[in-house]
Amino acid sequence: MARISARMEPTSLAAYFRDVRGMTEWLACPLTAEDQSIQSMPDASPTKWHLAHTTWFFETVVLQPYCEGYRTFNDRFHFLFNSYYEALGARHPRPKRGMLSRPTSREILEYRDHVDDALERFIGKIGDERVAQLVVLGLNHEQQHQELILTDIKHAFFQNP
């Protein structure tokens, strides 16, 4: 496996970005909208929340501050999908993430598409090593959430008779 770093060529970083983001959606693909919305305990999160939170990270930490002309998908999402980043603002309480029937799973995928399109165009223009490192950090963060998606949905399924 190739070593992934911020010093890679933009095309390699873009390919890594597509691979990681694609894996997350692949994990969620067999789940119904109901499956993606369930929260089986306060320490777990719904799959659709994981999908949105990892997207929120790229929008909030990379695109908004560094991509000139970037337009936020939905201003409400900043509050809904922040997790524990207190310095970045208020957030919806973790134990109540399963109460969010809106946005829908479909809207979350539209959000991901919006951010992915912007970030793929932006990756080719990154000239600052620190910004490239933030993209890699976001991808590592997303891989952690891939593990959480599996853990959380397995716990939720275990609760079902």
Phi, psi and omega per residue, in radians:
M1 nan 2.409 -3.131
A2 -1.228 2.540 3.080
R3 -1.273 2.254 -3.129
I4 -1.737 2.186 3.092
S5 -2.589 2.952 3.114
A6 -1.243 -0.250 -3.104
R7 -1.492 0.048 -3.123
M8 -1.251 2.848 3.093
E9 -1.127 2.597 -3.138
P10 -0.961 -0.612 3.134
T11 -1.172 -0.634 3.101
S12 -1.219 -0.710 3.104
L13 -1.124 -0.708 3.102
A14 -1.116 -0.699 3.116
A15 -1.156 -0.729 3.094
Y16 -1.089 -0.744 3.098
F17 -1.013 -0.863 -3.141
R18 -1.084 -0.708 -3.137
D19 -1.099 -0.839 -3.101
V20 -1.170 -0.830 -3.136
R21 -1.104 -0.672 3.117
G22 -1.132 -0.666 3.120
M23 -1.093 -0.706 3.125
T24 -1.077 -0.800 3.136
E25 -1.186 -0.582 3.078
W26 -1.099 -0.699 3.105
L27 -1.120 -0.631 -3.095
A28 -1.467 -0.357 -3.009
C29 -0.941 -0.770 -3.107
P30 -1.331 -0.079 -3.093
L31 -1.522 2.420 3.064
T32 -1.299 2.965 3.067
A33 -1.036 -0.658 3.110
E34 -1.153 -0.754 3.093
D35 -1.030 -0.722 -3.066
Q36 -1.270 -0.234 -3.083
S37 -1.751 -0.216 -3.014
I38 -1.337 2.492 3.045
Q39 -2.288 1.893 -2.984
S40 -1.476 -0.214 3.092
M41 -2.837 2.806 -3.093
P42 -1.046 -0.477 -3.118
D43 -1.505 -0.067 3.111
A44 -1.764 2.912 3.068
S45 -2.344 2.591 3.072
P46 -1.131 2.621 3.121
T47 -0.984 -0.770 -3.101
K48 -1.114 -0.514 3.078
W49 -1.177 -0.758 3.093
H50 -1.027 -0.770 3.133
L51 -1.036 -0.723 -3.116
A52 -1.334 -0.696 -3.103
H53 -1.093 -0.768 3.133
T54 -1.143 -0.554 3.061
T55 -1.216 -0.756 3.084
W56 -0.948 -0.721 -3.129
F57 -1.006 -0.877 -3.118
F58 -1.129 -0.695 3.141
E59 -1.149 -0.803 -3.020
T60 -1.379 -0.699 -3.006
V61 -1.636 -0.459 -3.095
V62 -1.953 -1.015 -2.979
L63 -1.241 -0.869 -3.089
Q64 -1.036 -0.812 -3.106
P65 -1.405 -0.395 -2.966
Y66 -2.094 -0.276 -3.095
C67 -1.787 1.786 -3.102
E68 -1.048 2.297 3.100
G69 1.480 0.003 3.132
Y70 -1.136 2.366 3.100
R71 -1.938 2.209 3.142
T72 -1.072 2.497 -3.137
F73 -1.195 -0.857 -3.124
N74 -2.723 2.089 -3.081
D75 -1.077 -0.475 3.120
R76 -1.132 -0.486 -3.038
F77 -1.141 -0.443 -3.128
H78 -1.039 -0.765 3.121
F79 -1.261 -0.759 -3.042
L80 -1.170 -0.579 -2.954
F81 -2.034 0.085 2.909
N82 -1.198 2.642 3.109
S83 -2.023 -1.450 -3.083
Y84 -2.100 0.287 -3.137
Y85 -1.466 1.337 -3.058
E86 -1.004 -0.613 -3.132
A87 -1.160 -0.304 -3.112
L88 -1.715 0.073 3.028
G89 2.118 -3.122 -3.125
A90 -1.196 2.853 -3.093
R91 -2.618 2.754 3.049
H92 -1.234 2.418 -3.098
P93 -1.087 2.338 -3.115
R94 -0.938 -0.800 -3.102
P95 -1.129 -0.192 -3.092
K96 -1.954 0.277 3.132
R97 -1.110 -0.546 3.127
G98 -1.272 -0.121 3.111
M99 -1.482 -0.145 -3.068
L100 -1.473 1.685 3.050
S101 -1.427 -0.332 3.081
R102 -2.191 2.420 0.049
P103 -1.234 2.762 3.139
T104 -1.303 2.908 3.069
S105 -1.023 -0.664 3.125
R106 -1.113 -0.743 3.111
E107 -1.121 -0.619 3.099
I108 -1.106 -0.735 3.114
L109 -1.160 -0.618 3.059
E110 -1.132 -0.682 3.068
Y111 -1.059 -0.826 3.120
R112 -1.034 -0.784 3.135
D113 -1.052 -0.768 -3.137
H114 -1.030 -0.865 -3.110
V115 -1.212 -0.735 3.137
D116 -1.055 -0.790 3.130
D117 -1.040 -0.800 -3.136
A118 -1.133 -0.740 -3.086
L119 -1.236 -0.648 3.104
E120 -1.102 -0.700 3.077
R121 -1.167 -0.653 -3.093
F122 -1.246 -0.646 -3.088
I123 -0.946 -0.715 -3.129
G124 -1.165 -0.265 -3.096
K125 -1.860 -0.049 -3.083
I126 -1.139 2.139 3.108
G127 -1.969 -0.133 -3.069
D128 -1.853 2.115 -3.132
E129 -0.978 -0.640 -3.125
R130 -1.130 -0.639 3.129
V131 -1.225 -0.714 3.073
A132 -1.068 -0.658 3.092
Q133 -1.120 -0.610 3.079
L134 -1.135 -0.642 3.085
V135 -1.119 -0.802 3.116
V136 -1.096 -0.742 3.081
L137 -1.020 -0.763 3.098
G138 -1.076 -0.644 3.110
L139 -1.214 -0.708 3.058
N140 -1.088 -0.722 3.089
H141 -1.056 -0.758 3.123
E142 -1.119 -0.664 3.102
Q143 -1.108 -0.615 3.045
Q144 -1.100 -0.701 3.130
H145 -1.235 -0.456 3.026
Q146 -1.066 -0.754 3.094
E147 -1.114 -0.702 3.130
L148 -1.168 -0.645 3.074
I149 -0.984 -0.841 -3.128
L150 -1.136 -0.783 -3.139
T151 -1.095 -0.836 -3.071
D152 -1.178 -0.710 -3.118
I153 -1.277 -0.598 3.074
K154 -1.107 -0.695 3.098
H155 -1.128 -0.761 3.134
A156 -1.085 -0.786 3.112
F157 -1.108 -0.607 3.133
F158 -1.126 -0.500 3.137
Q159 -1.303 -0.339 -3.131
N160 -1.445 2.382 3.118
P161 -1.209 nan nan
